[in-house]
Amino acid sequence: MRWNMMILASCLLTAGCVGGTSMSEQQDANVQSSLQYDSVPCDQLLARRNGLAQQYNLPIKAKPTFSNPAMGFGPFMPDMRSKAKRDTDKASGEIDAMNRSIDRRDCGQPDKQKKLALPG
């Protein structure tokens, strides 16, 4: 019985450490920088975000999700999500990055009119 536990532990370590395929590493990769979208014009960025959300059936305010593996085995657990789930999670990260760029640049907001007031 003791040998079985040692073999199981070594298999988990080997499966999680091979080439960045652990669950936590793959989920961390879904978080993207919003700076890459700052050079994209607002109208194109809004259309791109909306199209990506529609393609993956996600809300336009989607955020990347993270699983909570038991007992701290996250770095050692292999990523066993389906390809569709991995693609959806990646799209959520892209949408979140686009939203941060949109919010920072006030894209989609009507131009604020300057009010002129008389002194007094």
C-alpha positions as CSV (number, residue, x, y, z in Angstrom):
1,M,0.0,0.0,0.0
2,R,2.8,2.3,0.8
3,W,4.5,1.8,-2.6
4,N,1.2,2.6,-4.3
5,M,1.0,5.9,-2.6
6,M,4.6,6.7,-3.5
7,I,4.0,5.8,-7.1
8,L,0.8,7.9,-7.2
9,A,2.6,10.9,-5.8
10,S,5.4,10.6,-8.3
11,C,2.9,10.3,-11.2
12,L,1.2,13.5,-10.0
13,L,4.5,15.3,-9.8
14,T,5.5,14.2,-13.2
15,A,2.2,14.9,-14.8
16,G,2.0,18.4,-13.4
17,C,5.6,19.4,-14.1
18,V,5.9,18.5,-17.7
19,G,6.1,21.5,-20.0
20,G,3.8,23.9,-18.2
21,T,0.7,21.8,-18.5
22,S,-0.5,22.1,-14.9
23,M,-4.0,23.5,-14.3
24,S,-2.8,26.6,-12.4
25,E,-0.2,27.5,-15.1
26,Q,-2.8,27.2,-17.9
27,Q,-5.3,29.2,-16.0
28,D,-2.8,31.9,-15.1
29,A,-2.0,32.2,-18.9
30,N,-5.6,33.3,-19.5
31,V,-5.0,36.6,-17.7
32,Q,-3.8,39.1,-20.3
33,S,-2.5,42.6,-20.3
34,S,-4.9,45.2,-21.5
35,L,-2.1,47.4,-22.9
36,Q,-2.1,45.4,-26.1
37,Y,-5.5,46.7,-26.9
38,D,-4.8,50.4,-26.3
39,S,-3.7,51.0,-29.9
40,V,-6.9,49.5,-31.3
41,P,-9.5,52.2,-32.1
42,C,-12.5,52.1,-29.8
43,D,-15.1,51.2,-32.3
44,Q,-13.1,48.2,-33.6
45,L,-12.3,47.1,-30.0
46,L,-15.9,47.2,-29.0
47,A,-16.9,45.2,-32.1
48,R,-14.1,42.7,-31.5
49,R,-15.1,42.2,-27.8
50,N,-18.8,41.8,-28.7
51,G,-18.0,39.3,-31.4
52,L,-15.8,37.2,-29.2
53,A,-18.4,37.2,-26.4
54,Q,-21.1,36.2,-28.9
55,Q,-18.8,33.5,-30.5
56,Y,-18.2,31.8,-27.1
57,N,-21.7,32.6,-25.6
58,L,-20.1,34.7,-22.8
59,P,-21.3,38.0,-21.2
60,I,-19.5,41.1,-22.3
61,K,-18.2,41.6,-18.8
62,A,-16.7,38.1,-18.6
63,K,-13.6,37.5,-16.4
64,P,-11.2,34.6,-16.2
65,T,-12.1,31.9,-13.7
66,F,-9.8,29.9,-11.5
67,S,-10.4,26.4,-10.0
68,N,-9.6,25.7,-6.4
69,P,-7.7,22.4,-6.3
70,A,-7.7,20.6,-2.9
71,M,-4.8,20.7,-0.6
72,G,-2.6,22.9,-2.7
73,F,-2.0,20.5,-5.5
74,G,-2.7,23.1,-8.2
75,P,0.8,23.3,-9.5
76,F,0.9,19.5,-9.7
77,M,-2.5,18.7,-11.1
78,P,-2.6,18.2,-14.9
79,D,-5.0,20.4,-16.9
80,M,-7.8,18.0,-17.6
81,R,-10.3,20.6,-19.0
82,S,-11.8,19.9,-22.4
83,K,-10.5,21.9,-25.4
84,A,-13.8,23.8,-25.5
85,K,-13.5,24.8,-21.9
86,R,-9.9,25.9,-22.3
87,D,-10.9,28.0,-25.4
88,T,-13.8,29.6,-23.5
89,D,-11.6,30.4,-20.5
90,K,-9.0,32.0,-22.9
91,A,-11.7,34.1,-24.5
92,S,-12.9,35.2,-21.0
93,G,-9.3,36.5,-20.4
94,E,-9.3,38.3,-23.7
95,I,-12.7,39.9,-23.0
96,D,-11.5,41.0,-19.6
97,A,-8.4,42.6,-21.0
98,M,-10.4,44.4,-23.7
99,N,-12.8,45.7,-21.1
100,R,-10.0,47.1,-19.0
101,S,-8.7,49.0,-22.0
102,I,-12.2,50.1,-22.9
103,D,-12.9,51.4,-19.4
104,R,-9.5,53.2,-19.1
105,R,-10.0,55.0,-22.4
106,D,-13.8,55.7,-21.9
107,C,-14.7,53.9,-25.1
108,G,-18.3,53.8,-25.9
109,Q,-19.1,56.7,-23.6
110,P,-20.7,59.8,-25.1
111,D,-18.4,62.8,-25.2
112,K,-18.8,64.9,-22.1
113,Q,-19.8,68.4,-23.1
114,K,-18.0,71.2,-21.6
115,K,-20.2,73.5,-19.6
116,L,-19.5,77.1,-19.6
117,A,-20.6,79.0,-16.6
118,L,-20.6,82.7,-15.9
119,P,-18.9,83.8,-12.8
120,G,-21.0,85.1,-10.0
